[in-house]
Amino acid sequence: MPAAGSVLEHLLWPVLGLMLYATFTLVPLNHLRDAFRDGRFLAAAVLGNFVLIPILA
């Protein structure tokens, strides 16, 4: 099924990104939608990952 391989290849990186996000933020996958709706949580995650960690590194 070569066509399925092409579709799955395009879905690989977004799915992998969501799984890594859930793993590193310790959010269970069934609560991932709630985590994306929580503005304070997202702000803390973005601030930590893209501002504080690079400054410390």
ZIRA-V715904 format. One record per residue. RES is the residue in three letters. OMEGA is omega as a letter, one per 30 degrees, with the letter a starting at -180 (none if undefined). Layout:
{{RES	OMEGA} {RES	OMEGA}}
This chain:
{{MET	a} {PRO	a} {ALA	l} {ALA	l} {GLY	l} {SER	l} {VAL	a} {LEU	l} {GLU	l} {HIS	l} {LEU	a} {LEU	a} {TRP	l} {PRO	l} {VAL	l} {LEU	l} {GLY	l} {LEU	l} {MET	l} {LEU	l} {TYR	a} {ALA	a} {THR	a} {PHE	l} {THR	l} {LEU	l} {VAL	l} {PRO	a} {LEU	l} {ASN	l} {HIS	a} {LEU	l} {ARG	l} {ASP	l} {ALA	l} {PHE	l} {ARG	a} {ASP	a} {GLY	l} {ARG	l} {PHE	l} {LEU	l} {ALA	l} {ALA	l} {ALA	l} {VAL	l} {LEU	l} {GLY	a} {ASN	a} {PHE	l} {VAL	a} {LEU	a} {ILE	l} {PRO	l} {ILE	l} {LEU	a} {ALA	none}}
